[in-house]
């Protein structure tokens, strides 16, 4: 079976790619297909996220296991598309290059039979040009262009309010450093 996906870049212009890939392909294969289809070099860290109809990020499928020796996580290389994607669970979020935050919403558009003579993955259609830089992600919460005094009030971080930093006698701990 062949999955047909539409990968839409979060940008001000209409930029998307329609990609066909075998359902048994790994997420790493899909990652490579997306980076090639959009003209990225594929050398940056990336992750897929399971998603719902509101495009909320769910469970992560990273390019590399970054669990820090804890419980191992599933990675793109060891996870097949068919293990996650189905007609009922058709949405993914894909983030490429965590410094630039190229963000894509990916939707399973169709499931079709494999066609003889076509090499998969297959770029079916390309719309739009990649902008020079990714759109800044929107963060929820207050934003301020000021410093900590602007955020917490002018007198919270005045000099010597909490000591000079060199005066340790008044602190309530024993200095038993070995």
C-alpha positions in Angstrom: 0.0 0.0 0.0 1.1 3.5 -0.7 0.4 6.5 1.6 -0.1 9.9 -0.1 0.8 12.8 2.2 0.5 16.5 1.8 3.3 18.3 3.8 2.5 22.0 4.3 5.2 24.3 5.5 4.1 26.9 8.1 4.8 30.0 6.1 3.1 33.2 4.9 3.0 31.8 1.4 1.3 28.6 0.2 4.2 26.1 0.3 3.5 22.4 0.2 4.6 19.1 -1.3 2.5 16.0 -2.1 4.6 12.9 -1.4 3.8 9.2 -2.0 5.6 6.6 0.2 5.2 3.0 1.0 3.3 2.3 4.2 6.0 0.0 5.4 8.7 2.8 5.1 10.3 4.1 8.2 9.8 7.6 9.5 13.4 8.2 8.7 12.7 7.4 5.1 9.8 9.9 5.2 12.1 12.5 6.9 14.5 12.0 4.0 11.8 12.3 1.4 10.5 15.6 3.0 13.9 17.2 3.3 14.7 16.4 -0.3 11.3 17.5 -1.5 11.7 20.9 0.2 15.4 21.3 -0.7 16.9 20.9 2.8 20.2 19.1 3.3 18.8 16.8 5.8 21.6 17.2 8.3 19.7 18.9 11.1 17.8 17.3 14.0 14.1 16.7 13.4 11.1 15.1 15.0 7.6 14.0 14.0 4.8 14.3 16.4 1.5 12.4 16.3 -1.3 14.9 16.0 -5.0 15.3 16.3 -7.5 17.3 14.2 -6.5 20.5 16.0 -2.8 19.9 15.1 -1.7 19.6 18.7 1.6 17.9 19.1 1.3 14.4 20.7 3.9 11.7 21.1 7.3 12.4 19.6 9.2 10.3 17.1 12.7 11.8 17.1 15.4 11.3 14.5 17.7 10.1 17.4 17.2 8.6 20.8 17.9 11.5 23.1 16.5 9.8 26.3 19.8 10.3 28.1 20.1 6.6 29.1 16.6 6.4 30.5 13.8 4.5 29.0 14.6 4.3 25.2 12.2 6.1 22.9 11.1 5.0 19.5 13.1 6.7 16.8 12.4 7.4 13.1 14.6 4.6 12.0 12.8 1.9 14.1 9.2 3.1 13.5 7.2 2.3 10.4 4.6 4.7 9.1 2.0 2.0 9.3 2.6 1.7 13.1 1.4 5.3 13.6 -0.5 6.5 10.6 -3.9 5.2 9.5 -7.1 6.5 7.9 -8.3 7.3 11.5 -4.9 8.8 12.6 -3.9 10.8 9.6 -2.2 14.0 11.0 1.4 14.6 11.9 3.5 17.6 12.9 7.1 17.6 11.6 9.8 20.0 12.9 13.1 20.2 11.0 16.1 22.0 12.5 15.3 22.9 16.0 17.3 26.2 15.8 15.3 27.5 12.8 12.1 25.6 13.7 10.8 24.7 10.2 7.4 23.4 11.0 5.1 21.4 8.8 1.7 20.0 9.2 1.3 16.6 7.4 -1.9 14.9 6.5 -2.5 11.5 5.0 -4.6 12.4 1.9 -5.1 8.9 0.5 -4.1 5.3 0.6 -3.6 3.7 -2.8 -2.2 0.5 -4.4 1.4 0.5 -5.5 1.9 1.2 -9.2 4.4 -0.6 -11.3 7.2 1.5 -12.7 7.1 4.2 -9.9 10.0 4.5 -7.5 8.9 5.4 -3.9 9.1 7.7 -2.2 7.7 9.8 -5.1 7.3 13.6 -5.2 3.9 14.0 -6.9 3.5 17.8 -6.7 5.3 20.8 -5.4 3.7 24.2 -4.7 5.6 27.3 -3.6 9.2 28.3 -2.8 10.9 27.9 0.5 11.3 31.3 2.3 14.8 32.4 3.4 13.9 31.7 7.0 11.3 29.9 9.1 8.4 31.8 10.7 9.0 32.6 14.3 7.0 30.2 16.4 4.2 31.9 18.5 4.6 31.5 22.2 1.7 31.7 24.7 2.2 34.1 27.6 3.5 37.6 28.2 6.3 38.9 26.2 8.4 41.8 27.1 11.3 43.5 25.5 12.6 44.8 28.8 14.7 43.4 31.5 13.8 41.6 34.8 13.0 45.0 36.5 10.3 45.5 33.8 8.9 42.1 34.5 9.0 42.0 38.3 9.1 45.6 39.3 11.8 48.2 39.7 12.9 47.3 43.2 13.0 43.5 43.1 16.6 43.2 41.8 18.2 46.3 43.3 21.9 46.1 44.1 22.7 44.5 47.5 19.1 43.6 48.2 20.2 39.9 48.4 23.8 40.7 49.4 26.7 41.5 47.3 27.4 37.9 46.4 30.8 38.0 48.3 29.3 38.0 51.8 28.6 34.3 52.8 28.6 34.7 56.6 25.0 35.7 56.8 23.8 32.7 54.7 22.3 29.8 56.6 24.4 26.8 55.5 27.6 25.2 56.6 30.6 25.6 54.3 31.8 22.0 54.3 32.9 21.7 50.8 35.4 19.0 50.0 
